[in-house]
Amino acid sequence: MKIDTLIREHLKGVTPYSSARDEYSNSDGVFLDANENPFGQYNRYPDPYQSKLKQRLAEIKDCKVDQLFIGNGSDEVIDLSLRIFCEPGQDRIIAFTPSYGMYKVSASINNVNIISIPLLEDFQIDLPACRAQFEKAKLLFLCSPNNPTGNIMKADDIEAILAEFKGIVVIDEAYIEFSDENSWANRTDEFNNLIVMQTLSKAWGLASARVGMAFASEEIITLFNRIKPPYNVSRLNQECALNQLADLAEFHKNKDLIIKERKRMVDALLNLSLVKKVYPSQSNFLLAEVVNANGIYSKLVDQSIIVRNRHSAIKNCLRFTIGSEEENNQLLNALSKLENEKSTFS
Ligand SMILES: Cc1ncc(COP(=O)(O)O)c(C=O)c1O
């Protein structure tokens, strides 16, 4: 696919900001070029291209450094994708519902119209409905494992979209480490219209550090680098990420614990009569249908247990993040107590 025909026309003439550290990248020298303060520990601007962090991530994710972009969270990747490819007030994107809310919010902020396609009853993609909109859209977001439903989208459907849609396909894999399916990140050579997003916010436990990734062809990564704010990932965040990425054993231990707890929570929740259904999940949360989502949600808040009420998107559904064993037990205890007040909810 010819990617340059999809880029917003005016961006082709934009000269990116050239930072002081772009012009001289050695670490030795007398630095009087960037109007920094000579005193203090954090006085220097960070590496604008996060070379060390990218090197480490490329090793872990088995990808080429030039096919990797790091954003201020993957939310920045969503915004940049819209800003590169979608002409405000003119182009449209396709997104599925229910799914992660930021595609819609970011599109609205960028004045880009959204074509919302409802997922099927089993939360899979309605391919015929999707195909019917292909011509009208420039970019498509899909989330797998999907938030808030927790399921992986069928590989055949994704493959069909990648082959048939003549625009950019962004696959959001924020929760991929919790799943037993393969990532699409190593398929970007095959599909040059593919952007895969991942994050350190979930399985790596670094939500506060704001480190998100995009895997794509070198051509698309160059576009991200051209329009990103020069110092989009702070030095503190780069260092924090590097520290976390040094300890793979800890990562696997915590991830495996969360998956184990997820299994335990499915069974425990299904034992409660307030819970009607727990959807299968390949992520670090469970979507559960309960007898009265609004009522149970506020009763839990009264006990300072905060879950996500998805009733407005999926009738009577709450989304429970898998916490530590102790946190999960607190949730289960609170729900058991509410069982006794069940009449309040029927
Ligand atoms: C599907 C999905 N994508 C992206 C994000 C945001 O990730 P980040 O913290 O990297 O911005 C979230 C956060 O909840 C999410 O659920």
The ligand as an SDF file (V2000), in Angstrom:
LIG
                    3D

 16 16  0  0  0  0  0  0  0  0999 V2000
   -6.9310   -0.7800   25.3750 C   0  0  0  0  0  0  0  0  0  0  0  0
   -6.0930    0.2750   25.9940 C   0  0  0  0  0  0  0  0  0  0  0  0
   -5.2020    0.9170   25.2320 N   0  0  0  0  0  0  0  0  0  0  0  0
   -4.4100    1.8770   25.7540 C   0  0  0  0  0  0  0  0  0  0  0  0
   -4.5110    2.2350   27.0770 C   0  0  0  0  0  0  0  0  0  0  0  0
   -3.6510    3.3450   27.5910 C   0  0  0  0  0  0  0  0  0  0  0  0
   -2.3670    2.9360   27.7000 O   0  0  0  0  0  0  0  0  0  0  0  0
   -1.2060    3.9150   28.1780 P   0  0  0  0  0  0  0  0  0  0  0  0
   -1.1900    3.9050   29.6460 O   0  0  0  0  0  0  0  0  0  0  0  0
    0.0220    3.3460   27.5480 O   0  0  0  0  0  0  0  0  0  0  0  0
   -1.5440    5.2900   27.6110 O   0  0  0  0  0  0  0  0  0  0  0  0
   -5.4350    1.6020   27.9030 C   0  0  0  0  0  0  0  0  0  0  0  0
   -5.5670    1.9970   29.3190 C   0  0  0  0  0  0  0  0  0  0  0  0
   -6.4300    1.6150   30.0410 O   0  0  0  0  0  0  0  0  0  0  0  0
   -6.2470    0.5910   27.3480 C   0  0  0  0  0  0  0  0  0  0  0  0
   -7.1650   -0.0600   28.0720 O   0  0  0  0  0  0  0  0  0  0  0  0
  1  2  1  0
  2  3  1  0
  2 15  2  0
  3  4  2  0
  4  5  1  0
  5  6  1  0
  5 12  2  0
  6  7  1  0
  7  8  1  0
  8  9  2  0
  8 10  1  0
  8 11  1  0
 12 13  1  0
 12 15  1  0
 13 14  2  0
 15 16  1  0
M  END
$$$$
